[in-house]
């Protein structure tokens, strides 16, 4: 699964991305994740590179815009899990989002 993390500035998200990449590898998941600024990303240019979009809590107000801009499954990471980089909870969050896809 190819995951795009949309964040505000990139500071906390880069820490989270590094932790998630390590966690996914340890779990044997073939998942990739990369961060993009929600302010400057051109969704038309990146949407074909991802399967799902995770949104940092501070950008929750942009959920509808990001969903319509990407056409992908999107979800706002719960604040506590984002702040603590709770990879187990974020993995479960991703799986639940994906299940909602209907496949």
C-alpha positions in Angstrom: 0.0 0.0 0.0 1.3 3.4 -0.9 0.4 6.0 1.7 0.6 9.8 1.5 0.7 11.7 4.7 -0.5 15.3 4.3 0.8 17.6 7.0 1.0 21.3 7.7 4.7 22.0 7.9 6.7 18.8 7.8 8.5 18.8 11.2 6.4 16.3 13.1 5.3 14.4 10.1 8.9 13.5 9.1 9.4 12.0 12.5 6.2 10.0 12.1 7.1 8.9 8.6 10.4 7.6 9.7 8.8 5.6 12.6 6.1 4.2 10.3 8.5 3.1 7.7 10.6 1.3 10.3 7.4 -0.2 11.9 6.0 -1.4 8.6 9.3 -3.1 7.7 9.5 -4.8 11.1 5.9 -6.0 10.6 6.6 -7.4 7.1 4.1 -5.0 5.5 4.9 -3.9 2.0 3.7 -0.4 2.7 5.4 2.9 1.8 4.7 6.3 3.3 5.8 9.8 2.4 4.8 13.2 3.6 3.6 16.2 1.6 2.7 19.6 2.7 -1.1 20.1 2.6 -0.4 23.7 1.7 1.6 23.2 -1.5 0.9 19.8 -2.8 -0.7 19.5 -6.2 -3.0 16.6 -5.8 -3.4 16.1 -9.6 0.3 15.4 -9.8 0.6 13.0 -6.9 -2.7 11.1 -6.6 -1.6 8.3 -9.1 1.3 7.5 -6.8 -0.8 6.6 -3.7 -3.6 4.3 -2.6 -4.6 6.2 0.6 -4.1 9.6 2.2 -3.6 10.1 5.9 -4.1 13.7 7.1 -2.4 15.2 10.1 -4.9 16.3 12.8 -4.0 20.0 12.4 -5.3 19.8 8.8 -8.6 18.0 9.6 -10.5 21.0 8.3 -9.1 20.2 4.8 -10.4 16.6 4.7 -13.2 17.3 2.1 -10.8 19.3 -0.1 -8.2 16.6 0.0 -10.7 13.9 -0.7 -12.1 15.7 -3.7 -8.6 16.7 -4.9 -7.2 13.2 -4.8 -10.2 11.0 -5.2 -8.5 8.6 -2.8 -9.5 7.2 0.6 -8.7 9.8 3.2 -8.7 9.9 6.9 -7.5 12.2 9.7 -5.1 10.5 12.1 -6.4 10.7 15.7 -4.5 13.5 17.5 -3.1 11.3 20.3 -1.8 8.6 17.9 -0.2 11.3 15.7 1.4 13.1 18.6 2.8 9.9 20.1 3.6 8.1 16.8 1.5 5.2 18.0 2.3 3.0 15.0 0.1 0.1 16.1 -3.0 2.3 16.3 -2.1 4.0 13.0 -1.7 0.7 11.3 -5.2 -0.3 12.5 -6.6 3.1 11.4 -5.2 2.5 7.9 -6.6 -1.0 7.8 -10.1 0.3 8.9 -10.0 3.0 6.3 -9.0 0.5 3.6 -11.8 -1.9 4.6 -14.3 0.9 4.1 -13.2 1.0 0.5 -15.6 -1.8 -0.2 -13.1 -4.2 -1.8 
